[in-house]
């Protein structure tokens, strides 16, 4: 997903859905000024685990470019990504120029086998990352988010005073709410006093097979 990830690192079958992914970032400057950014994507996943993401990139003005409707229309473009674990490829479509770029998925073994896996040690067991005293993890009670049940995890990372030249400690909070049924995050929120707050969530979720032509 964009930031959420609709299962790009693993194949999820038997749980089709369509949704809109909305990502919003808000940053408050020391003088009270606020910078806000928002992007939206349409996300589709079929029962075979194939994922299609359509993202319309916001218009960007070059130096000296006027804010006319014509200028905005000329710079807005749509990017389409297709993650196809059945064929073992990922595709990026450029509908403006009618060009498709295709790349083989790493570790593809055919069928619905996952593309890649976790890190493993010499004996084949998954390796557990070393604990960090500056990182605290909490399990949050299940709640309904945008119409689906989701379990939450909050990870708080503390940057001690002086580590990056900071006079006081800095806390970065990252929350992930995942649907056990869809096996994807339905909301991810990161608060970092250095960069602001970013919230990405799936909205308008429809749990049915998307149009096969997609």
N, C-alpha and C positions, 0 to 999 in steps of 0.2 A: 504494500500500500504505500505508496507514498510512505509517510511516517509510521503508519499503523502496521503495515505489512499484512496483506490478506493471505498469508501462507506461502510467501515466496521462497522460504527456505525449507519447506517441507510440503508434502502433498496431502491434502485433506480431501477425502472422497466421501460421497454419500451425504453431504451437507450443503446443498446448493443455496445460493442467496444472491440478491441484488441489493445495492445500497448506494447512498451518496456518502462520500468521505469528505468531511469538512475540517480544515485545519486553520486555526486562528492563533495569531501571535500578537501579544500586546506588551509593549515596553514603555515604561514611564521614565522620562529623563529627569535629571536633578532639578531642572527649572519647572517641572510640572507638565511639560509637553509630552504627548503620548504618540507613539508610533504603532500603527496597527496594520497587520497584513492578513489576508485571507485567501485560501485556495480551496477549490472544490474539485472532486473527482467522482466519476461514476465507476463503481466497482461491480463486477459480475463474476460468480464462480459457479461452475456446473458440477454435476454429480461425479464427474471423472477427475475433478480437482484442477481443471483448467481455469485460469484467472485472467480477466480482461480489465484493464484500468484505463479510463479515458480522462485525461487532465487537460483543462483549458488554462494555458498560461496567461497571467494578467499582462495587459499592455504595458510596455516600457517605453519611455520617451528618451530619445538621445539628446545630447547637448543642443540647446537652442530650439528643440522641436516644440511646436505649438500644441496645446491641448485641444485640438480639434477632434471631432468625432471621426473624421477621415483618418487622422493619424493613429487614433486608438484602434480603429478597425483594422488598420494595416499591420499592426504589430502583434495583435492577439493571435495565438496559434494553439492548436490542439495536438497533444501527444497521446498516442495509444500504445499501451504495452500489453502483450499477451504472454503469459507464463503457461506453457503447454507441456506438462509432465508426461502426457500420453505419447506425443511425438518426440519428446526429449529435446525441445528447443524453446527459446524465448524469442519473441519478435517485437520489434519496435516499428510502428507504422507512422508514416508521415503523410497524412491525408492531403495536405496542401500540395505536396510535390508528387504524390502517388508513388512513394518509395517505401519498401519494407526491408528492414535489416534483420537477419536471422542469425542467432547464435546458439550453438549446442549447449545444453545444460551440463555442467560438470558432474561427473559421477553417474550419468544416466545409464541404467542397466535394463531399460525396456519395461513395458507395462506401466504399472503405477508405483514402481519402486521410488522411494524418496531420492531426490538429487542431493547427495552428500549426507553427512551425519555429524554427530558430536565428536569432540576430541576424545580420543581413547588412549589409554596407557599401554605399556608393553604387554600386559596380560589380557587386553581386550576390554577391560572395564572402563567406563566413562570416568574421566578425570574430574575431580571436584576442585574448583578454584580455591585458592588460599583465602582465608578469612581476612577481612580488612577492618581494623578497629574503628575506622572512620566511616564505616558503612553499616547502617542499621536497616533491617528488613522487617516489615510488619505484614501480617495477613489480615485483610479487611473483610468484614461481614458481607455476605452476598446481598446484592440489591438489583433492582430493575433499572436498566439504562436503555433509553430509546426503545422500550418495548420488549427487551430480552433480559433474561437473568444473567448476571455477570459476577464473577468472583474477583476481588481486588487484591493487589499487592502494592505496598508503598515502600520505596527504597529512599532512604535519606542519607546523602553523602555530605560529610562535613570536611571542608578544606580548613585545616588549622590556621590560626593566625600566623602570618609570616611565611607560609609555604609558597605563595606566589606574590609576595610583597604586600599582602593584605594586612591592615592594622588589626582587624577583628576576624573571627571565624566566619566562614561563609557556608550556608546550608543550601544544598540543592535537593529538591524533593521531586521524585519521579513516581507517578501512580499509573498502574496498568490495570484495566478492568477487562477481563476476558470472558467470552461466552463459552461455557462448557459444551453447548450444543453445536455452535458454529466453529469452535476452536480457533477463533481469531479475537484480537482485542476489539472491543466496541468503543473504548475510550482510553486515551493515553494523555496524561497531563504532566508537564514538566515545568517546575518553577525554579528559576535560577536568577538571583538578583543581578547578575552581570548582564543577562540577555533578555529578561522578562519572562512571561508565562506563555507557553504554547499548549493549546488543547486541540487534540485531533480526535474526532469521533465519527462513528458510522450512524447515519440517520436514514430515515425512510427505508428501513430494512424489510425486504420481502423474501420470505423463505420458500422460494419455488424455483423451478428450473428456468434459467434465463433463455432467451431466444437463441436457438442453436446457431443462427447465422452470425452471431457475435463472435 
